Amino acid sequence: MRHQGIAYSEMEKLGLFLPVLNLDVNYKKPTYYDNCLAIFTRVVEFSKARLAFEYEAGRIDYNKLEQDTQHSSEKEPYGELLAGGHTLHMWLNHDWKPTRLDRATPEIYNLLKSILHGDAR
């Protein structure tokens, strides 16, 4: 979201919250202190009331990353896969009651819609 122009903290200032309803993680390999990780997140499901993300965490070589600018704006996961998972979230208003995003903030709803349909900036 931050990459698309609105940070989560800005949504909270607008009175929108996105708590986790469900979390699923599949661990593939361990990671260790001081490993350099790349975390990839993408929206995989979106409605007026809910949002689901998919995650992948990979171990990367920081020294190679500094020399390889190709990955600086990479959209596909890379590195040695360590874990993957999904989270499901529900939009809540400032009273912590479920809200419809299209009614609460149409601009954020339209931004998310454009991200999912590949029209994002």
N, C-alpha and C positions, 0 to 999 in steps of 0.2 A: 504494500500500500504506500509506504513512504516513497518508493521508487516511482510510483505513479502520481505522486503529488500531495498525498495526505497521510500524515503519520497517525498511528493509533491514538496517540496522546491528543491529537486534534479532534478525533471522533469523541473521545471522552469529554473534552471541553464542550462539545455540542450536545452532551447528555446521552451519548450512545455507548453501550458496553457490549462486549462480545465474550461472555464466559464460555468455558468449555463444558459441553454436555457429555461428550464421549471422547475417549482417547484410546488409540490402538497403536502399539509399537512392536516392531519385529527387530530384535537384535541379531545381527549377523556375525559381527566380530567385535572384540573389545577395543577400546581406545585407552590411551595412557596419558598420564600427566605430560603436558607440554607438546602433545600432538597438535598439529595444525589441522583444523577441520573446515570443511565447506558445507554449509547447510542450505539446501534448496527447498523452497516452499512454493507451491502453486495452488491456486483455487481450483477445486475439482467439482464442486457442487455449489449452487447458489440459488437462493429463492428470496422472496421478500422478507422471510422470517429467519432463515438459517444460512449458514456459510460453512463449507467443509474445505479443509486444506489437506494436501498430501505433502509429506516431507521425506527427504533423503539426506543422510549425513554421510560424508565421505572424508577419509583421511587424505590429505594432500601434502606434497613436499613444498614447504614454504620457500625454500631457496629456488626451486624451479618456477614457482609462481611469480616471484619478483622479476624473473627474466622473461616470463611468458605473459605478455599483455593480452594474449588471445582470450584468457579466462576472466579478465577483469569485468566483462559484462556478459559472461556466459549465462545462457538461459536453461541449458540442459545440465543435469548433474554430471559430475566428473569426480575422479579420485577413487580410492578403494572404498567400496560400499561397506559401511559399518552398521547402519540402521535405517529403517524406513518406517513410516507410519501415517496415520490419519487422525485428524481431530474434527469434531463436529461442534459448531457454536450456534448460539441463538442470540439475536439482537434483543437487547433490553434497553429501556429508557432510563432516565435519571431516577425514577422511582423503583428501579429493578423489576419492572413489569415487561412482559413480552411486547415488542413493538414491530410494526411493519416498516422496513427500511425505506420503501418507496414513498411512504407518507411522512415519515420523520425527517428524512433528508434525501429528497429526490436526486440531488447532485451526487451523493455518494453511491446511491443505488445505480445511477446511470454510469458512473465511473466503473463500478464492479461489473456491470453488464458489458461495458466495452472491453474490459480486461479479458473476460471469458470469451468474447467473440473475436478477439484478436485486433480490435480497433484502438487499443490503448496507445498512448503517446510513446 
